[in-house]
Amino acid sequence: MIPKLKITFVLILSILALLCFSVIASIIQGKWIAQFDQALISVIQGLESPELTVFMKVFTFIGSGTMVVILSLSFILFIYFVLHHRLELIFFIVVIAGTGLFNYLLKLYFARQRPDLHRLIQETSYSFPSGHSMEAFALYTSLAFLLWRHLSTRTGRSIIIMLCIGMILLIGISRIYLGVHYPSDVIGGYLASGIWFTLAVWLFQWYKEYLDYNKKAKRITS
């Protein structure tokens, strides 16, 4: 696949994520989404056990703001001191910081109250979209995207992708299990973060292509 086609494909994904998010956001107060949320909450919380509760609390902690900051700073240091890629460092910071700001603004706009059915932990902020889900998606898709570029084996790439997908899903499910988010909050969080992430990837790829084009042009003229 040529670079320009890759850029176009990523931009299409960003537009699709925006459209899907808009659909969910427009019906979060509707009867159908309430039935969907309730059905999925019943299934997930129906699995409750002391051991599973501990397991889910661990993953919701991993997706907390504190852990996202710690993991992000650790990866920033890794990019700077080990990989020595300034552009990738900027990309990662923009994705993570931008996601946090985007989530804050969306929560204020929609002002959706959290479910009050069977909470196993307490949260005080608004519900839609899920901040844990947005930050988990941004963090682990960015890790997969950047590390994939530096892994030469198919096995290594497959492992990192599967691990990141697992972390994203488990953190999102933990929020439903613990009773602090509707499933539509989690799905909305994934889509909202997907909008920002794919847009950032598109700009990242475009800028790299722009730099490569300038380097080739200088070689030809020199």
C-alpha positions in Angstrom: 0.0 0.0 0.0 1.5 3.4 -1.0 1.9 6.1 1.7 -0.8 8.3 0.2 -3.3 5.5 0.3 -2.5 4.8 3.9 -3.1 8.4 4.8 -6.5 8.4 3.0 -7.5 5.1 4.8 -6.7 6.5 8.3 -8.6 9.7 7.5 -11.6 7.6 6.4 -11.4 5.7 9.8 -11.4 9.1 11.6 -14.5 10.2 9.8 -16.3 6.8 10.4 -15.5 7.1 14.1 -16.9 10.6 14.1 -20.1 9.4 12.5 -20.6 6.5 14.8 -19.9 8.7 17.9 -22.4 11.2 16.6 -25.1 8.5 16.3 -24.5 7.2 19.9 -24.3 10.8 21.3 -27.6 11.6 19.7 -29.5 8.7 21.2 -28.0 8.4 24.7 -31.2 9.6 26.2 -33.4 7.4 24.1 -35.3 4.3 25.1 -33.4 1.9 22.8 -30.0 2.8 24.2 -31.4 2.5 27.7 -32.6 -1.0 27.0 -29.2 -1.9 25.4 -27.3 -0.5 28.4 -29.5 -2.3 30.9 -29.2 -5.7 29.1 -25.4 -5.5 28.9 -25.1 -4.3 32.5 -27.2 -7.3 33.6 -25.0 -9.7 31.8 -21.7 -8.3 32.9 -22.7 -7.6 36.6 -24.4 -11.0 36.6 -20.9 -12.5 36.7 -20.1 -10.8 40.0 -17.8 -12.7 42.4 -15.3 -11.5 45.1 -12.4 -12.7 42.9 -13.7 -11.0 39.8 -14.4 -7.8 41.6 -10.7 -7.6 42.7 -9.6 -8.4 39.2 -11.8 -5.6 37.8 -10.7 -3.1 40.4 -7.1 -3.8 39.3 -7.8 -3.0 35.7 -9.9 0.1 36.5 -6.9 1.3 38.6 -4.6 0.6 35.6 -6.9 2.8 33.5 -7.0 5.6 36.1 -5.6 9.0 35.5 -2.7 8.4 37.9 -1.6 5.2 36.1 -2.1 6.8 32.7 0.3 9.6 33.7 2.9 7.2 35.1 2.8 4.9 32.1 2.8 7.8 29.6 5.8 9.5 31.3 7.6 6.1 31.3 7.0 5.7 27.6 7.9 9.3 26.9 11.3 8.7 28.5 11.7 5.4 26.5 11.0 7.3 23.2 13.4 10.1 24.1 16.3 8.2 25.5 16.1 4.8 23.8 14.3 5.3 20.4 15.5 8.9 20.0 12.5 9.9 17.9 11.4 13.5 18.5 8.5 13.3 16.0 7.1 10.2 17.7 7.5 11.8 21.1 5.4 14.8 19.9 2.8 12.5 18.4 2.5 10.5 21.7 2.1 13.6 23.9 -0.4 15.2 21.5 -2.6 12.0 21.5 -2.5 11.5 25.3 -2.9 15.1 26.3 -5.4 15.9 23.6 -7.6 12.9 24.6 -7.7 14.1 28.2 -8.8 17.6 27.2 -11.3 16.1 24.6 -12.9 13.9 27.3 -13.2 16.8 29.7 -15.0 19.0 27.2 -17.3 16.2 26.1 -18.3 15.3 29.6 -19.2 19.0 30.3 -21.2 19.2 27.1 -23.3 16.0 27.5 -23.4 16.2 31.4 -24.8 12.6 31.6 -25.3 11.3 35.1 -23.7 8.0 36.0 -25.7 4.8 36.5 -27.0 4.3 40.0 -28.0 0.6 39.9 -25.3 -1.4 41.6 -22.0 0.5 42.2 -19.0 -1.3 43.6 -16.9 1.9 43.6 -17.8 5.6 43.7 -17.1 8.2 41.1 -18.3 11.8 41.0 -17.7 13.2 37.5 -20.1 12.9 34.5 -20.5 9.6 32.7 -20.4 10.2 28.9 -18.0 9.4 27.4 -16.0 7.2 29.7 -12.6 8.8 30.5 -11.0 5.5 31.4 -12.1 4.1 28.1 -10.8 7.1 26.1 -7.5 7.2 27.8 -7.0 3.5 27.6 -7.8 3.5 23.9 -5.4 6.5 23.3 -2.6 5.0 25.4 -2.6 1.5 24.1 -3.3 2.2 20.5 -0.5 4.7 20.5 1.8 2.2 22.1 0.8 -0.4 19.5 1.2 2.0 16.7 4.7 3.3 17.8 6.1 0.0 18.9 4.8 -1.8 15.8 7.0 0.5 13.7 10.1 -0.7 15.6 9.4 -4.4 15.8 10.7 -6.5 12.8 9.0 -9.8 13.5 5.4 -10.7 12.8 5.2 -12.5 16.1 6.4 -9.5 18.1 3.9 -7.2 16.3 1.0 -9.6 16.9 1.8 -9.9 20.6 1.9 -6.2 21.2 -1.3 -5.7 19.3 -3.1 -8.4 21.2 -1.9 -7.2 24.5 -3.0 -3.6 23.8 -6.4 -4.8 22.6 -6.8 -6.8 25.7 -6.0 -3.9 28.0 -8.4 -1.6 26.2 -11.3 -4.1 26.4 -10.6 -5.1 30.0 -10.4 -1.5 31.3 -13.7 -0.6 29.5 -15.5 -3.7 30.8 -14.2 -3.1 34.3 -16.1 0.3 34.4 -19.3 -1.4 33.5 -18.8 -4.3 35.9 -18.1 -1.8 38.8 -21.3 0.0 38.0 -19.8 3.5 37.2 -20.5 3.5 33.5 -23.1 2.6 31.0 -21.9 0.4 28.1 -22.8 3.3 25.8 -20.3 5.4 27.8 -17.5 2.9 27.1 -18.4 2.5 23.4 -18.7 6.3 23.1 -15.3 6.6 24.8 -13.6 4.3 22.4 -15.1 6.1 19.4 -14.3 9.6 20.7 -10.7 8.5 21.4 -10.6 6.9 18.0 -11.5 10.2 16.3 -8.6 11.9 17.9 -6.1 9.1 17.6 -6.8 8.4 13.9 -6.7 12.2 13.1 -3.3 12.4 14.9 -2.0 9.4 12.9 -3.1 11.0 9.7 -1.3 14.2 10.5 1.8 12.2 11.7 1.9 10.2 8.4 1.3 13.3 6.3 4.1 15.2 8.0 6.5 12.3 7.7 5.7 12.1 4.0 6.2 15.9 3.7 9.7 15.6 5.3 10.6 12.7 3.1 9.5 14.6 0.0 11.6 17.6 1.0 14.7 15.4 1.6 14.4 13.8 -1.9 13.9 17.2 -3.5 17.1 18.5 -1.8 19.0 15.5 -3.0 17.9 16.1 -6.6 18.7 19.8 -6.6 22.0 19.5 -4.8 
